Amino acid sequence: MPTGTRVGIASPHPAASLPAAWREASIALRYALPSRRDHPPYSLDEAVAVRYPDLGGFGALAERMPPEAINEVADVRALDELAGESAGEELLRTLEVVASTESMRRAATILHLHHNSVAHRVTRAEKVLGFTLAEPYARSRLMLALVLRRLRDSADLA
């Protein structure tokens, strides 16, 4: 895929169900991220190609959460603040990998960073977010905020 491309993939449908397939592909596309390189393999954490059947309940969020409602979520506003910092997009990428893995060390491996660098970024982000990722359900809370932000920012793709 060319750099900057993203793909949403629907469930298999008969030809008569093309509108349903289009809706599913459009929803999946909202979760996809632009490719950072023009050659495979693309790992799951890159989210270049997203399959609708893999979304589960996240598909419902895309259908039912308007951008205006997402803007009211304090955790999303905190992520926006972090994104506005220098190297903010790198910080958000770090947070997404941390939220989707079991440990800082695993996140560091995926990001090709030293684990202390990842820990330093997370500590900076925690101050803005207002919670630490060591708290119960904190990674889930962070992932939800990241997902909501991605949905808000991709609303024009729907």
N, CA, C and O of each residue as an XYZ file, in Angstrom:
632
protein
N       0.843     -1.182      0.000
C       0.000      0.000      0.000
C       0.884      1.241      0.000
O       1.912      1.270      0.677
N       0.502      2.243     -0.737
C       1.277      3.480     -0.713
C       1.261      4.109      0.683
O       0.294      3.959      1.430
N       2.320      4.798      1.017
C       2.391      5.488      2.293
C       1.195      6.427      2.418
O       0.847      7.138      1.475
N       0.569      6.418      3.596
C      -0.587      7.260      3.847
C      -1.919      6.594      3.568
O      -2.971      7.176      3.831
N      -1.887      5.368      3.031
C      -3.117      4.652      2.705
C      -3.640      3.923      3.927
O      -2.862      3.454      4.757
N      -4.958      3.826      4.038
C      -5.613      3.032      5.076
C      -6.748      2.255      4.429
O      -7.298      2.667      3.408
N      -7.097      1.109      5.047
C      -8.083      0.221      4.442
C      -9.084     -0.237      5.501
O      -8.704     -0.605      6.612
N     -10.361     -0.208      5.140
C     -11.420     -0.782      5.955
C     -12.007     -1.963      5.211
O     -12.342     -1.850      4.032
N     -12.136     -3.095      5.885
C     -12.578     -4.338      5.247
C     -13.872     -4.809      5.897
O     -13.948     -4.948      7.118
N     -14.889     -5.053      5.073
C     -16.186     -5.519      5.553
C     -16.168     -7.026      5.760
O     -15.256     -7.719      5.309
N     -17.189     -7.521      6.451
C     -17.437     -8.965      6.535
C     -17.811     -9.452      5.142
O     -18.230     -8.649      4.308
N     -17.671    -10.737      4.872
C     -18.161    -11.253      3.586
C     -19.681    -11.082      3.487
O     -20.405    -11.386      4.435
N     -20.155    -10.601      2.348
C     -21.579    -10.369      2.105
C     -21.937    -10.835      0.709
O     -21.093    -10.799     -0.186
N     -23.172    -11.273      0.503
C     -23.618    -11.512     -0.871
C     -23.769    -10.168     -1.594
O     -23.908     -9.124     -0.956
N     -23.741    -10.205     -2.892
C     -23.820     -8.972     -3.686
C     -25.057     -8.151     -3.360
O     -25.006     -6.922     -3.417
N     -26.155     -8.789     -3.025
C     -27.389     -8.068     -2.710
C     -27.260     -7.229     -1.437
O     -28.076     -6.339     -1.198
N     -26.251     -7.505     -0.627
C     -26.053     -6.782      0.633
C     -24.945     -5.737      0.530
O     -24.302     -5.410      1.528
N     -24.726     -5.223     -0.656
C     -23.666     -4.241     -0.852
C     -23.778     -3.035      0.084
O     -22.749     -2.600      0.601
N     -24.963     -2.467      0.334
C     -25.032     -1.340      1.273
C     -24.524     -1.692      2.673
O     -23.864     -0.873      3.312
N     -24.822     -2.892      3.152
C     -24.347     -3.310      4.474
C     -22.832     -3.472      4.468
O     -22.160     -3.099      5.429
N     -22.299     -4.027      3.390
C     -20.849     -4.194      3.279
C     -20.158     -2.829      3.240
O     -19.116     -2.632      3.866
N     -20.744     -1.903      2.508
C     -20.179     -0.545      2.429
C     -20.174      0.117      3.812
O     -19.187      0.748      4.191
N     -21.266     -0.023      4.563
C     -21.351      0.550      5.909
C     -20.258     -0.035      6.805
O     -19.568      0.698      7.513
N     -20.107     -1.362      6.769
C     -19.076     -2.017      7.588
C     -17.674     -1.564      7.194
O     -16.852     -1.268      8.062
N     -17.398     -1.508      5.909
C     -16.068     -1.081      5.453
C     -15.787      0.365      5.858
O     -14.661      0.707      6.220
N     -16.819      1.214      5.797
C     -16.665      2.615      6.200
C     -16.364      2.739      7.686
O     -15.545      3.563      8.093
N     -17.022      1.925      8.489
C     -16.765      1.933      9.935
C     -15.353      1.439     10.218
O     -14.633      2.050     11.009
N     -14.950      0.353      9.590
C     -13.595     -0.180      9.788
C     -12.546      0.835      9.356
O     -11.503      0.962      9.998
N     -12.811      1.549      8.286
C     -11.870      2.555      7.794
C     -11.611      3.634      8.832
O     -10.502      4.162      8.912
N     -12.617      3.966      9.627
C     -12.443      4.997     10.654
C     -11.454      4.575     11.732
O     -10.885      5.426     12.416
N     -11.244      3.274     11.890
C     -10.279      2.777     12.875
C      -8.889      2.595     12.285
O      -7.915      2.456     13.025
N      -8.790      2.594     10.977
C      -7.498      2.364     10.326
C      -6.621      3.612     10.425
O      -7.112      4.740     10.457
N      -5.319      3.376     10.470
C      -4.349      4.467     10.499
C      -3.596      4.502      9.173
O      -3.377      3.456      8.561
N      -3.200      5.679      8.725
C      -2.428      5.757      7.481
C      -1.118      4.969      7.596
O      -0.434      5.025      8.617
N      -0.787      4.241      6.534
C       0.460      3.466      6.559
C       1.654      4.415      6.629
O       1.643      5.500      6.048
N       2.661      3.987      7.342
C       3.873      4.791      7.492
C       4.939      4.393      6.478
O       5.972      5.052      6.356
N       4.675      3.304      5.749
C       5.627      2.819      4.753
C       4.860      2.119      3.646
O       3.706      1.727      3.823
N       5.512      1.967      2.504
C       4.806      1.450      1.330
C       5.020     -0.035      1.069
O       4.779     -0.507     -0.042
N       5.463     -0.769      2.067
C       5.685     -2.199      1.851
C       5.279     -3.000      3.086
O       5.463     -2.559      4.220
N       4.716     -4.200      2.838
C       4.359     -5.078      3.956
C       5.611     -5.755      4.498
O       6.681     -5.617      3.905
N       5.511     -6.460      5.575
C       4.288     -6.760      6.321
C       3.905     -5.604      7.237
O       4.763     -4.863      7.718
N       2.609     -5.464      7.469
C       2.073     -4.476      8.393
C       1.604     -5.216      9.633
O       0.795     -6.140      9.536
N       2.096     -4.825     10.784
C       1.706     -5.498     12.027
C       0.332     -5.013     12.474
O      -0.144     -3.969     12.026
N      -0.296     -5.773     13.356
C      -1.622     -5.398     13.861
C      -1.609     -4.047     14.552
O      -2.574     -3.289     14.450
N      -0.520     -3.733     15.259
C      -0.486     -2.461     15.983
C      -0.401     -1.259     15.048
O      -0.680     -0.134     15.462
N      -0.016     -1.487     13.785
C       0.013     -0.379     12.828
C      -1.393     -0.015     12.352
O      -1.621      1.113     11.915
N      -2.333     -0.949     12.430
C      -3.748     -0.731     12.089
C      -3.943     -0.116     10.707
O      -4.792      0.757     10.529
N      -3.166     -0.564      9.738
C      -3.280     -0.049      8.379
C      -4.536     -0.614      7.704
O      -5.254      0.110      7.015
N      -4.789     -1.887      7.903
C      -5.988     -2.541      7.358
C      -6.794     -3.090      8.530
O      -6.311     -3.939      9.278
N      -8.014     -2.604      8.684
C      -8.857     -3.000      9.812
C     -10.067     -3.755      9.263
O     -10.745     -3.290      8.347
N     -10.320     -4.920      9.837
C     -11.458     -5.758      9.446
C     -12.633     -5.482     10.378
O     -12.478     -5.523     11.599
N     -13.796     -5.205      9.817
C     -14.988     -4.932     10.609
C     -15.297     -6.056     11.599
O     -15.631     -5.764     12.747
N     -15.200     -7.341     11.199
C     -15.521     -8.403     12.170
C     -14.627     -8.382     13.412
O     -15.013     -8.903     14.458
N     -13.447     -7.788     13.305
C     -12.524     -7.733     14.443
C     -12.844     -6.597     15.410
O     -12.266     -6.537     16.496
N     -13.746     -5.705     15.041
C     -14.036     -4.545     15.884
C     -14.908     -4.861     17.092
O     -14.801     -4.198     18.123
N     -15.764     -5.864     16.975
C     -16.669     -6.157     18.084
C     -17.483     -4.928     18.447
O     -18.023     -4.254     17.571
N     -17.570     -4.639     19.733
C     -18.354     -3.507     20.217
C     -17.819     -2.150     19.797
O     -18.546     -1.159     19.859
N     -16.568     -2.083     19.373
C     -16.025     -0.804     18.920
C     -16.751     -0.306     17.670
O     -16.806      0.898     17.421
N     -17.304     -1.227     16.888
C     -18.082     -0.824     15.721
C     -19.289      0.005     16.116
O     -19.635      0.969     15.432
N     -19.929     -0.360     17.210
C     -21.097      0.388     17.689
C     -20.717      1.804     18.115
O     -21.489      2.741     17.913
N     -19.546      1.960     18.695
C     -19.099      3.306     19.074
C     -19.033      4.218     17.862
O     -19.471      5.367     17.911
N     -18.482      3.698     16.775
C     -18.332      4.503     15.559
C     -19.690      4.929     15.013
O     -19.815      6.010     14.437
N     -20.685      4.109     15.186
C     -22.013      4.420     14.661
C     -22.801      5.361     15.563
O     -23.689      6.073     15.095
N     -22.480      5.368     16.847
C     -23.358      6.062     17.796
C     -22.742      7.239     18.533
O     -23.448      7.949     19.251
N     -21.453      7.462     18.375
C     -20.797      8.574     19.088
C     -20.468      9.697     18.114
O     -19.520      9.584     17.337
N     -21.239     10.777     18.147
C     -20.921     11.897     17.263
C     -19.681     12.651     17.762
O     -19.383     12.632     18.956
N     -18.967     13.308     16.858
C     -17.756     14.035     17.259
C     -17.996     15.042     18.386
O     -17.128     15.239     19.237
N     -19.165     15.676     18.396
C     -19.450     16.672     19.445
C     -19.453     16.017     20.825
O     -18.957     16.606     21.786
N     -20.001     14.814     20.935
C     -20.028     14.104     22.213
C     -18.622     13.659     22.608
O     -18.262     13.694     23.785
N     -17.847     13.249     21.642
C     -16.471     12.820     21.924
C     -15.645     13.991     22.443
O     -14.809     13.813     23.329
N     -15.866     15.174     21.906
C     -15.127     16.367     22.359
C     -15.375     16.678     23.826
O     -14.568     17.364     24.453
N     -16.468     16.190     24.381
C     -16.782     16.455     25.785
C     -16.057     15.529     26.757
O     -16.096     15.761     27.966
N     -15.404     14.498     26.262
C     -14.721     13.525     27.112
C     -13.376     14.115     27.550
O     -12.525     14.426     26.717
N     -13.199     14.263     28.860
C     -11.993     14.894     29.401
C     -10.714     14.161     28.974
O      -9.707     14.805     28.679
N     -10.741     12.842     28.937
C      -9.546     12.089     28.542
C      -9.172     12.372     27.088
O      -7.988     12.400     26.751
N     -10.157     12.580     26.233
C      -9.882     12.922     24.833
C      -9.275     14.318     24.753
O      -8.336     14.545     23.991
N      -9.801     15.239     25.526
C      -9.228     16.596     25.548
C      -7.783     16.562     26.053
O      -6.943     17.320     25.569
N      -7.491     15.693     27.016
C      -6.118     15.562     27.505
C      -5.212     15.029     26.399
O      -4.084     15.497     26.242
N      -5.698     14.056     25.635
C      -4.912     13.545     24.506
C      -4.678     14.631     23.462
O      -3.602     14.696     22.867
N      -5.670     15.481     23.237
C      -5.498     16.599     22.309
C      -4.401     17.539     22.795
O      -3.599     18.035     22.004
N      -4.376     17.774     24.090
C      -3.322     18.617     24.664
C      -1.949     17.988     24.432
O      -0.999     18.671     24.050
N      -1.858     16.683     24.669
C      -0.584     15.984     24.436
C      -0.192     16.023     22.959
O       0.984     16.181     22.630
N      -1.164     15.880     22.082
C      -0.885     15.909     20.638
C      -0.347     17.262     20.202
O       0.407     17.348     19.232
N      -0.729     18.322     20.911
C      -0.278     19.665     20.576
C       1.146     19.968     20.997
O       1.714     20.977     20.577
N       1.729     19.114     21.816
C       3.120     19.304     22.236
C       4.061     18.962     21.093
O       3.670     18.301     20.131
N       5.306     19.416     21.205
C       6.288     18.999     20.199
C       6.456     17.487     20.332
O       6.512     16.960     21.443
N       6.534     16.809     19.223
C       6.594     15.332     19.165
C       5.331     14.700     19.752
O       5.370     13.578     20.258
N       4.225     15.416     19.683
C       2.965     14.924     20.238
C       2.454     13.680     19.555
O       1.925     12.788     20.219
N       2.598     13.596     18.240
C       2.122     12.407     17.526
C       2.940     11.173     17.921
O       2.392     10.075     18.019
N       4.231     11.344     18.145
C       5.060     10.223     18.625
C       4.605      9.790     20.014
O       4.573      8.598     20.318
N       4.256     10.750     20.846
C       3.787     10.436     22.196
C       2.470      9.669     22.136
O       2.285      8.701     22.874
N       1.556     10.087     21.269
C       0.286      9.366     21.139
C       0.513      7.962     20.603
O      -0.150      7.021     21.041
N       1.421      7.806     19.680
C       1.751      6.467     19.150
C       2.297      5.604     20.289
O       1.942      4.430     20.399
N       3.143      6.168     21.124
C       3.677      5.439     22.269
C       2.550      5.010     23.201
O       2.516      3.864     23.650
N       1.629      5.922     23.493
C       0.519      5.597     24.390
C      -0.364      4.509     23.807
O      -0.840      3.640     24.538
N      -0.588      4.545     22.500
C      -1.413      3.512     21.880
C      -0.759      2.142     21.994
O      -1.433      1.152     22.280
N       0.533      2.080     21.775
C       1.229      0.785     21.882
C       1.257      0.329     23.334
O       1.069     -0.856     23.608
N       1.487      1.238     24.260
C       1.480      0.881     25.684
C       0.101      0.358     26.091
O      -0.001     -0.641     26.803
N      -0.949      1.028     25.643
C      -2.308      0.618     26.011
C      -2.676     -0.736     25.422
O      -3.532     -1.434     25.967
N      -2.049     -1.113     24.330
C      -2.421     -2.357     23.652
C      -1.471     -3.518     23.926
O      -1.624     -4.590     23.340
N      -0.507     -3.323     24.797
C       0.425     -4.405     25.132
C       0.399     -4.690     26.621
O      -0.196     -3.953     27.408
N       1.057     -5.775     26.986
C       1.022     -6.217     28.382
C       2.079     -5.554     29.271
O       2.002     -5.641     30.496
N       3.075     -4.885     28.650
C       4.138     -4.298     29.467
C       4.833     -3.167     28.727
O       4.754     -3.057     27.503
N       5.509     -2.339     29.492
C       6.309     -1.254     28.909
C       7.453     -1.835     28.077
O       7.806     -1.290     27.031
N       8.019     -2.924     28.541
C       9.122     -3.541     27.783
C       8.654     -4.031     26.419
O       9.359     -3.868     25.424
N       7.471     -4.629     26.370
C       6.924     -5.093     25.087
C       6.643     -3.898     24.184
O       6.923     -3.944     22.986
N       6.094     -2.831     24.752
C       5.842     -1.617     23.979
C       7.149     -1.048     23.440
O       7.214     -0.623     22.287
N       8.183     -1.037     24.266
C       9.484     -0.530     23.826
C      10.039     -1.350     22.668
O      10.617     -0.795     21.734
N       9.868     -2.660     22.724
C      10.325     -3.527     21.631
C       9.596     -3.177     20.336
O      10.223     -3.045     19.285
N       8.291     -3.030     20.410
C       7.494     -2.703     19.224
C       7.897     -1.347     18.657
O       7.976     -1.177     17.440
N       8.149     -0.392     19.532
C       8.485      0.972     19.112
C       9.962      1.151     18.773
O      10.371      2.213     18.303
N      10.758      0.114     19.011
C      12.213      0.183     18.798
C      12.837      1.293     19.640
O      13.658      2.077     19.165
N      12.416      1.332     20.913
C      12.940      2.296     21.871
C      13.440      1.561     23.102
O      13.088      0.402     23.324
N      14.253      2.226     23.895
C      14.644      1.675     25.189
C      13.447      1.785     26.122
O      12.682      2.746     26.040
N      13.279      0.802     27.014
C      12.107      0.832     27.894
C      12.080      2.064     28.793
O      10.999      2.512     29.177
N      13.240      2.623     29.141
C      13.260      3.846     29.944
C      12.696      5.034     29.161
O      12.064      5.917     29.741
N      12.922      5.053     27.855
C      12.355      6.123     27.019
C      10.839      6.041     27.002
O      10.156      7.062     27.088
N      10.311      4.827     26.891
C       8.864      4.635     26.919
C       8.315      5.051     28.281
O       7.306      5.752     28.353
N       8.959      4.633     29.345
C       8.514      4.988     30.703
C       8.523      6.506     30.901
O       7.623      7.057     31.536
N       9.529      7.173     30.363
C       9.609      8.633     30.486
C       8.439      9.292     29.750
O       7.818     10.215     30.277
N       8.140      8.830     28.549
C       7.008      9.383     27.790
C       5.693      9.154     28.527
O       4.847     10.046     28.596
N       5.531      7.963     29.073
C       4.296      7.639     29.793
C       4.150      8.529     31.023
O       3.055      9.017     31.303
N       5.217      8.742     31.745
C       5.181      9.601     32.936
C       4.763     11.016     32.561
O       3.953     11.626     33.259
N       5.307     11.549     31.462
C       4.906     12.878     30.977
C       3.419     12.907     30.655
O       2.718     13.856     31.005
N       2.943     11.862     29.988
C       1.531     11.808     29.590
C       0.615     11.670     30.803
O      -0.458     12.273     30.839
N       1.022     10.894     31.783
C       0.189     10.673     32.969
C      -0.121     11.988     33.686
O      -1.207     12.150     34.243
N       0.814     12.909     33.674
C       0.590     14.206     34.328
C      -0.550     14.965     33.665
O      -1.339     15.621     34.346
N      -0.640     14.882     32.364
C      -1.708     15.566     31.633
C      -3.017     14.782     31.734
O      -4.089     15.366     31.896
N      -2.919     13.453     31.636
C      -4.116     12.613     31.690
C      -4.794     12.652     33.054
O      -6.019     12.575     33.151
N      -3.989     12.771     34.103
C      -4.555     12.825     35.448
C      -4.720     11.466     36.100
O      -5.370     11.358     37.139
N      -4.153     10.440     35.519
C      -4.155      9.108     36.128
C      -2.895      8.368     35.690
O      -2.285      8.691     34.671
N      -2.515      7.351     36.499
C      -1.341      6.561     36.151
C      -1.786      5.248     35.513
O      -2.850      4.710     35.823
N      -0.954      4.758     34.630
C      -1.287      3.515     33.941
C      -1.115      2.296     34.839
O      -1.431      1.179     34.430
N      -0.622      2.494     36.051
C      -0.495      1.391     36.998
C      -1.819      1.114     37.723
O      -1.968      0.077     38.370
N      -2.778      2.040     37.616
C      -4.076      1.858     38.267
C      -4.873      0.766     37.557
O      -4.705      0.555     36.356
N      -5.742      0.071     38.296
C      -6.608     -0.923     37.650
C      -7.445     -0.266     36.541
O      -7.988      0.823     36.725
N      -7.536     -0.922     35.427
C      -8.305     -0.494     34.253
C      -7.764      0.765     33.583
O      -8.404      1.282     32.667
N      -6.623      1.271     34.000
C      -6.094      2.501     33.416
C      -5.721      2.322     31.946
O      -5.946      3.227     31.142
N      -5.160      1.180     31.585
C      -4.825      0.954     30.171
C      -6.089      0.877     29.325
O      -6.109      1.351     28.189
N      -7.135      0.286     29.871
C      -8.409      0.241     29.143
C      -8.971      1.645     28.980
O      -9.472      1.993     27.911
N      -8.890      2.445     30.021
C      -9.374      3.825     29.967
C      -8.593      4.610     28.918
O      -9.172      5.364     28.136
N      -7.284      4.428     28.908
C      -6.454      5.103     27.909
C      -6.822      4.644     26.501
O      -6.953      5.464     25.592
N      -6.988      3.334     26.321
C      -7.329      2.823     24.993
C      -8.676      3.378     24.531
O      -8.830      3.734     23.363
N      -9.639      3.451     25.428
C     -10.940      4.006     25.054
C     -10.795      5.463     24.606
O     -11.387      5.867     23.605
N     -10.019      6.239     25.335
C      -9.804      7.643     24.948
C      -9.112      7.736     23.589
O      -9.471      8.581     22.769
N      -8.136      6.882     23.348
C      -7.440      6.875     22.054
C      -8.396      6.488     20.925
O      -8.361      7.080     19.847
N      -9.243      5.499     21.175
C     -10.212      5.062     20.171
C     -11.219      6.181     19.886
O     -11.519      6.461     18.725
N     -11.729      6.807     20.918
C     -12.685      7.898     20.718
C     -12.057      9.037     19.929
O     -12.699      9.618     19.054
N     -10.823      9.353     20.230
C     -10.132     10.423     19.506
C      -9.962     10.055     18.036
O     -10.149     10.891     17.153
N      -9.606      8.798     17.781
C      -9.447      8.345     16.400
C     -10.781      8.438     15.659
O     -10.823      8.851     14.500
N     -11.865      8.055     16.327
C     -13.187      8.145     15.701
C     -13.561      9.592     15.405
O     -14.051      9.903     14.319
N     -13.332     10.461     16.355
C     -13.658     11.874     16.136
C     -12.871     12.424     14.955
O     -13.419     13.131     14.109
N     -11.590     12.097     14.902
C     -10.731     12.646     13.856
C     -10.965     12.019     12.489
O     -10.502     12.542     11.475
N     -11.680     10.902     12.459
C     -11.953     10.233     11.171
C     -13.422     10.343     10.785
O     -13.868      9.634      9.883
N     -14.178     11.203     11.436
C     -15.615     11.312     11.161
C     -15.894     11.674      9.715
O     -16.943     11.309      9.185
N     -14.981     12.382      9.063
C     -15.184     12.761      7.675
C     -15.044     11.577      6.717
O     -15.388     11.698      5.541
N     -14.544     10.432      7.200
C     -14.410      9.246      6.366
C     -15.707      8.448      6.301
O     -15.852      7.569      5.451
N     -16.642      8.745      7.185
C     -17.889      7.971      7.260
C     -18.801      8.264      6.094
O     -19.890      7.697      6.004
